[in-house]
Amino acid sequence: MSSFEYPQDLRYLDTHEYVRIDGEIATIGITDFAVDQMGDVVFLELPEIGDALTKGETFGSIESVKAVESLSSPVTGTVIERNETLIESPEQVADDPYAEGWFLKVRVNDPGEVEDALTADEYRAQVEGE
């Protein structure tokens, strides 16, 4: 049994980002599996409010003591909020990646475009090699 969480209300990318759609607002972050794999996070680069994101394109990066990873957007839209707390203290993403550890809130052009992202069960099977 894995110790990782895979909330059912999220969709996942195979690059370990998650997205939660609430109306036309998408909340984007990375999974606790990804945080665990990275180790101690030391730096987070996120776009500015008002920046446009394109689905499948890089929107920032996360750096740990082990690696620097690009972040891919699961949606197309405009950044309306970013988690300033994480920019100041990126290690806090490990505390609760699905609640306090979100990265961006984005007003999406088409909420349905996340339908091709992985479900929680599909993502779990992928990362746990089932």
N, C-alpha and C positions, 0 to 999 in steps of 0.2 A: 504494500500500500504506500502510495506516495505521500509525502508531507506537503506537497504543493497544492495550492488552491486553483481551481478553474471555474470561476463564477459563470453560471449558465446564462446570465443576461448579457454577456460580452461576446464579441466576435474577435478572432485572433488572426494574426498574420504568421506565416511560417518563419518570419524574422523576429518573432516574439513581442511585437507590439499588440496591444489590445485596443478595442474601441467599444464604447458604450454609446448607443444612440438614444437620445431622449428628444423626440420631436425632430427639430432641425439642428439640434446641438449634439456634437460628438465630443466625448471625452476620450483622450488618447493617453496611453501610458505604456509601460512594459510589464510583462508578467513577472510573478515572483520566481518562476523558474529561471528567467533571464537574469534577474538580479542575483540569484544564487550562483549561477554560472559565472557571472562577472566578478564576484568578490566585492571588495570595498569600492564603492563609487566615489570618485574624487572630483568629477567635473561634469557639468551638464550644459550643453549648448542648445538653446531653443530659439525659434523665430520670434520676431516682435509682433505685438498686437497689430492687426491690420494686414499682416503678411498673408499672401495666398499660398495654400498648399495644393499639391496635385497628387491624386491617388497614385501610389507606387513610387513616388519620388522621395528623395531624402529631404528631411526637414530640420535635421540637427544631428547632434551626436552625444553619446554618453561615454564617459571615460572612467575606467576603473584602474586599480593597480595592475591588472592583468592585460587590459586591452582597451582600444578605442573602437566603438561600434557606431555605425551610422544608424539613424532612426528613419524608418520609412512610414509615409503617411498611408493610413487605410482609407482615407477619404479625400475628396476635393472640396475645398472651401476656404474660408477666411478665419484666421486666428482672432478670437474675441477675448481670450483670457489665457494667461500662462501662469504656471505655478512658481511665483517669485521665491517662495520659501525654499523650493528645491534648487533654484539657481544659487541661492545663498548657501544652502546646506544640502548638497546633492546626496550625501550619505543617507538622508532621511527617506529616500525612495525605498530603502530596504525595510523600513518600519511597517509600511502598509501600502504596497504598490497599487492596490485597487481602490483605496479610499483617499487618504491624504497624499499618496504618492503619484497622483496623476500629473501629466506634463502640460497638456494643452486642452483648451475647449475651443472647438471650431464650429462655426456656422456652416453647415454642409450644403452643397448645391443639390445633392440628391441622396437622401437618407437610404434609399434602396441599394446604393452601390456597395454596401457592406455585405450584401447577401452572398457574395462569392467568397467571403472570408470564412475561415474555419470556425466551426462550432466548438464549444468547450470540449466535447467528447472527441472531436477530430484532432484538436490541438493536443489534448492529453495523450492520445494514441501516438501522435507524431513524436512528441518530446520524450515519452517514456518507452518508445520503441515497441509498442504492442502490435 
